[in-house]
Protein backbone atom coordinates (compact mmCIF):
# COMPACT_ATOMS: atom_id res chain seq x y z
CA UNK A 1 0.00 0.00 0.00
CA UNK A 2 2.78 2.43 0.81
CA UNK A 3 4.18 2.08 -2.71
CA UNK A 4 0.77 2.81 -4.20
CA UNK A 5 0.36 5.86 -2.02
CA UNK A 6 3.75 7.10 -3.15
CA UNK A 7 2.55 6.96 -6.76
CA UNK A 8 4.33 3.78 -7.82
CA UNK A 9 2.40 1.67 -10.34
CA UNK A 10 1.85 -1.89 -9.21
CA UNK A 11 0.65 -4.61 -11.52
CA UNK A 12 -2.68 -6.20 -10.87
CA UNK A 13 -1.26 -9.66 -11.60
CA UNK A 14 -1.61 -12.03 -8.65
CA UNK A 15 1.61 -13.55 -7.30
CA UNK A 16 2.74 -16.77 -8.95
CA UNK A 17 2.50 -19.20 -6.05
CA UNK A 18 0.85 -22.51 -5.21
CA UNK A 19 -1.21 -22.93 -2.05
CA UNK A 20 -0.93 -26.74 -1.89
CA UNK A 21 1.01 -28.37 0.91
CA UNK A 22 4.13 -30.29 -0.17
CA UNK A 23 2.28 -33.61 0.27
CA UNK A 24 -0.76 -32.39 -1.69
CA UNK A 25 1.51 -31.00 -4.42
CA UNK A 26 3.27 -34.37 -4.74
CA UNK A 27 -0.09 -36.14 -5.01
CA UNK A 28 -1.31 -33.69 -7.64
CA UNK A 29 1.85 -34.16 -9.71
CA UNK A 30 1.42 -37.94 -9.55
CA UNK A 31 -2.18 -37.66 -10.73
CA UNK A 32 -1.07 -35.49 -13.68
CA UNK A 33 1.60 -38.05 -14.59
CA UNK A 34 -0.88 -40.95 -14.47
CA UNK A 35 -3.39 -39.07 -16.62
CA UNK A 36 -0.72 -38.09 -19.15
CA UNK A 37 0.50 -41.69 -19.43
CA UNK A 38 -2.94 -43.25 -19.69
CA UNK A 39 -4.55 -40.68 -22.00
CA UNK A 40 -1.75 -40.09 -24.51
CA UNK A 41 -0.93 -36.48 -23.50
CA UNK A 42 0.47 -34.16 -26.15
CA UNK A 43 1.78 -30.83 -24.84
CA UNK A 44 2.29 -27.63 -26.81
CA UNK A 45 3.66 -24.42 -25.34
CA UNK A 46 2.00 -21.15 -26.35
CA UNK A 47 3.11 -17.56 -25.88
CA UNK A 48 0.76 -17.17 -22.92
CA UNK A 49 0.78 -20.69 -21.47
CA UNK A 50 0.13 -24.10 -22.94
CA UNK A 51 -2.29 -26.57 -24.43
CA UNK A 52 -2.25 -30.24 -23.52
CA UNK A 53 -4.34 -32.67 -25.54
CA UNK A 54 -5.60 -35.99 -24.18
CA UNK A 55 -7.37 -38.98 -25.69
CA UNK A 56 -11.10 -38.37 -25.21
CA UNK A 57 -12.73 -40.89 -22.94
CA UNK A 58 -15.07 -40.44 -19.99
CA UNK A 59 -12.57 -41.50 -17.32
CA UNK A 60 -9.83 -39.19 -18.65
CA UNK A 61 -12.28 -36.30 -18.84
CA UNK A 62 -13.44 -36.83 -15.24
CA UNK A 63 -9.86 -36.92 -13.97
CA UNK A 64 -8.82 -33.92 -16.08
CA UNK A 65 -11.73 -31.84 -14.78
CA UNK A 66 -10.97 -32.90 -11.18
CA UNK A 67 -7.30 -31.93 -11.59
CA UNK A 68 -8.26 -28.58 -13.12
CA UNK A 69 -10.61 -27.88 -10.19
CA UNK A 70 -7.69 -28.31 -7.78
CA UNK A 71 -5.42 -26.14 -9.94
CA UNK A 72 -8.02 -23.37 -10.13
CA UNK A 73 -8.10 -23.25 -6.33
CA UNK A 74 -4.36 -23.47 -5.68
CA UNK A 75 -2.99 -21.59 -8.69
CA UNK A 76 -5.51 -18.82 -9.30
CA UNK A 77 -2.88 -16.72 -11.05
CA UNK A 78 -3.53 -18.80 -14.19
CA UNK A 79 -6.68 -19.35 -16.22
CA UNK A 80 -7.62 -23.05 -16.54
CA UNK A 81 -10.16 -24.52 -18.97
CA UNK A 82 -11.02 -27.81 -20.64
CA UNK A 83 -12.21 -28.05 -24.22
CA UNK A 84 -13.91 -31.32 -25.13
CA UNK A 85 -14.39 -32.37 -28.75
CA UNK A 86 -14.93 -35.82 -30.18
CA UNK A 87 -11.29 -35.95 -31.23
CA UNK A 88 -9.40 -34.67 -28.16
CA UNK A 89 -9.76 -33.31 -24.66
CA UNK A 90 -7.67 -30.18 -24.43
CA UNK A 91 -6.44 -28.42 -21.32
CA UNK A 92 -5.86 -24.74 -22.05
CA UNK A 93 -3.89 -22.84 -19.42
CA UNK A 94 -2.90 -19.20 -19.77
CA UNK A 95 -1.15 -16.68 -17.57
CA UNK A 96 0.65 -13.36 -17.77
CA UNK A 97 4.16 -12.27 -16.91
CA UNK A 98 6.11 -14.75 -14.79
CA UNK A 99 3.15 -17.12 -14.81
CA UNK A 100 3.88 -18.22 -18.39
CA UNK A 101 7.33 -19.56 -17.52
CA UNK A 102 5.88 -21.17 -14.38
CA UNK A 103 3.28 -23.02 -16.46
CA UNK A 104 5.88 -24.17 -18.97
CA UNK A 105 7.96 -25.56 -16.08
CA UNK A 106 5.04 -27.12 -14.22
CA UNK A 107 4.09 -29.31 -17.16
CA UNK A 108 7.47 -29.79 -18.85
CA UNK A 109 7.45 -33.54 -18.22
CA UNK A 110 4.00 -34.13 -19.72
CA UNK A 111 3.63 -35.02 -23.39
N, C-alpha and C positions, 0 to 999 in steps of 0.2 A: 504494500500500500504506500509506503513512504516513497518508493520510486515513482509511482503514478502521481502522487501529489507534487513531486518535484518536476513533473512534466516529461518524464521518460516514457516512451511508448513501450508497452509490453505486448507480447503476442497473446492472442486468445487461445492458442493451441494448448490443450491439456498436456501435462508432463507425460513422457513416455515411461511408464512403469507398470508393473504387473502386481496385482493385489493378492495373488495366490500364495499360500505358504509353500515352502520348499517341497514338502511331501505332496501337496496338491499339484504343484507344477510338474513334478516328476510323473505323477499319474496321468496328467493331461498330455504330456509329451508321449507317453507310452500309448495312450489311446489314439493319438494322431498317427503314430508309427503303424499301429495295427490296421487302422483304416486305410492308410496309404498302401500298405502291402496287400490287403485283401481286395481293394477296390481299384487297383491299377491307377494310382495317382500320377498325374502329369502336371508339373508345375511350370508356370511361365511368369517371370518377373515383368512388371510394368513400371512406368515412370512414377506412378503414385502408389505402388503396392505390388499385388500379385493376383494371379488367377490359378487355381488348382482344380483340374478336372478329375472326376471320379467316374467309374463305371456306374451306371444308373440301376440300382436295385433298391428295394424297400428297406432292407437292413442297413445298407450304406447310407441311405438318405436319413434314416432315423439317427444314426450315430453322428453323421455330419451336422445335423441340426442341433443335436445335444451338445456337441463340442463347440459349435458357434455360440450357443446360449451362454456357455461358461466364458468364452472369450469376450463376449459383449459385456459381461459383468466385470471381468478382471482387467481387461485392456480396452477401456472405453475411449482411448485416444485414437483408435482406429475404427473404421466403418466396416462391418461384417455383414455379408449377405450370401444367400444360396440361390442359385438359378438352377431350376430343374427343367430339362428338356428330355425328350425320349432318347436322345443320343448320349448325353453326359449330364452329370451333376457338376456344377461349377461353384466353387467357393471364390467369391470376389472380396478382396480385402484391400482397403485403401487407407492412406494416412497422409499427413503433411509433414514437412520438415524432417526431423530426426526419426519420425515414425516409419518412414519408408525404408530406411536402412535397417531398422529394428525388425520390420516384417520380413525383409529379405533374409535376415539372419535367423529368425525364428523358424522358418520353414525351409531352410537351405537343404536339409537332408531328405525332404519329401520330393518324390518324383524326379 
